Amino acid sequence: MIYFDKVKNIYLYASSCDMRMGLHKIQAMVSFHYKAEEILHSMFIFCSGTRKTIKIYYEDEWGCWLLQNNIAEGKFKWPEIGESVSIDKRQLDWLLKGLDVIAKLPKLRKKEED
């Protein structure tokens, strides 16, 4: 059972993810980028290129979980981010309900040269 009160961190993976990846492939990908102590009790959220499927990887002392959520109509409001970011539990709730979690980041304007 997942005890959400024990979740330390929630990370959104920046790039779209191949949803054919299973538990072991996602576990290897997470382990490549994070230390074991960072992974324990953290959630890693992956989204498909179509924004219709989300996978959540979670690991605790007893094992690991891979949860999948498919949306029937519409798309998940996946933020436009350049690198993985951390969100809180409230933002995860919003994301799973189809709400915007993080507004689009403003683009930097180039200085006009005279």
C-alpha positions as CSV (number, residue, x, y, z in Angstrom):
1,M,0.0,0.0,0.0
2,I,1.2,3.5,-0.8
3,Y,1.2,5.8,2.2
4,F,1.0,9.3,0.7
5,D,1.9,10.9,4.0
6,K,5.4,9.3,3.6
7,V,6.0,10.7,0.1
8,K,9.0,13.1,0.3
9,N,9.3,14.4,-3.3
10,I,7.2,14.3,-6.5
11,Y,9.2,14.8,-9.7
12,L,7.8,15.5,-13.2
13,Y,9.9,14.0,-16.0
14,A,10.5,16.7,-18.5
15,S,10.4,14.7,-21.8
16,S,7.6,12.6,-23.1
17,C,8.0,8.9,-22.2
18,D,7.4,5.7,-24.2
19,M,4.4,4.2,-22.4
20,R,5.5,0.7,-23.5
21,M,8.2,0.9,-20.9
22,G,7.6,-1.3,-18.0
23,L,8.6,-1.3,-14.3
24,H,12.2,-2.4,-14.8
25,K,13.0,0.0,-17.6
26,I,11.5,3.0,-15.7
27,Q,13.3,1.8,-12.5
28,A,16.6,1.8,-14.4
29,M,16.0,5.2,-15.8
30,V,15.2,6.7,-12.4
31,S,18.2,5.0,-10.8
32,F,20.5,6.4,-13.5
33,H,19.5,10.0,-12.5
34,Y,18.9,9.8,-8.8
35,K,20.6,8.3,-5.7
36,A,18.9,5.4,-3.9
37,E,18.1,7.6,-0.8
38,E,16.5,10.2,-3.1
39,I,14.3,7.5,-4.8
40,L,13.0,6.0,-1.6
41,H,9.5,7.5,-0.8
42,S,9.6,9.8,-3.9
43,M,7.2,9.7,-6.9
44,F,8.4,10.1,-10.4
45,I,5.7,11.1,-12.9
46,F,6.0,10.3,-16.7
47,C,3.7,11.5,-19.4
48,S,3.1,10.1,-22.9
49,G,3.7,12.2,-26.0
50,T,0.0,12.3,-26.7
51,R,-0.6,13.6,-23.1
52,K,-3.3,10.9,-22.6
53,T,-1.4,8.6,-20.3
54,I,0.6,9.2,-17.1
55,K,2.8,6.6,-15.3
56,I,3.8,7.1,-11.7
57,Y,6.9,5.2,-10.3
58,Y,7.1,4.9,-6.5
59,E,9.5,3.0,-4.3
60,D,9.3,2.2,-0.6
61,E,11.0,-0.2,1.8
62,W,8.9,-3.2,0.6
63,G,9.2,-2.8,-3.1
64,C,8.2,-0.6,-6.0
65,W,5.0,0.5,-7.7
66,L,4.2,1.5,-11.3
67,L,0.8,3.1,-11.6
68,Q,-0.8,4.1,-14.8
69,N,-3.7,6.6,-15.5
70,N,-5.3,6.9,-18.9
71,I,-7.6,9.8,-19.7
72,A,-10.6,9.1,-21.9
73,E,-11.3,12.6,-23.1
74,G,-9.0,15.6,-23.4
75,K,-5.4,15.6,-22.3
76,F,-3.4,16.0,-19.2
77,K,-2.2,19.5,-18.7
78,W,1.5,18.7,-18.7
79,P,3.7,21.7,-18.1
80,E,6.1,23.0,-20.8
81,I,9.3,22.5,-18.9
82,G,12.9,22.1,-20.1
83,E,14.1,19.9,-17.3
84,S,12.6,17.7,-14.5
85,V,10.9,19.7,-11.8
86,S,9.5,19.0,-8.3
87,I,5.9,19.6,-7.4
88,D,3.9,19.2,-4.2
89,K,1.0,16.8,-3.4
90,R,-1.6,19.5,-4.1
91,Q,-0.1,20.1,-7.6
92,L,-0.1,16.3,-8.2
93,D,-3.8,16.3,-7.3
94,W,-4.4,19.1,-9.7
95,L,-2.5,17.3,-12.5
96,L,-4.5,14.1,-12.1
97,K,-7.7,16.1,-12.2
98,G,-6.7,17.7,-15.5
99,L,-5.8,21.1,-14.1
100,D,-2.7,23.2,-14.9
101,V,0.1,22.6,-12.5
102,I,2.7,25.0,-13.7
103,A,1.9,27.8,-16.1
104,K,4.1,28.0,-19.2
105,L,7.4,29.5,-18.3
106,P,8.0,32.9,-19.9
107,K,10.3,32.9,-22.8
108,L,13.3,35.1,-22.5
109,R,13.3,38.1,-24.8
110,K,16.4,38.9,-26.7
111,K,17.7,42.4,-26.1
112,E,17.2,44.6,-29.1
113,E,20.5,45.9,-30.5
114,D,20.7,49.5,-31.6
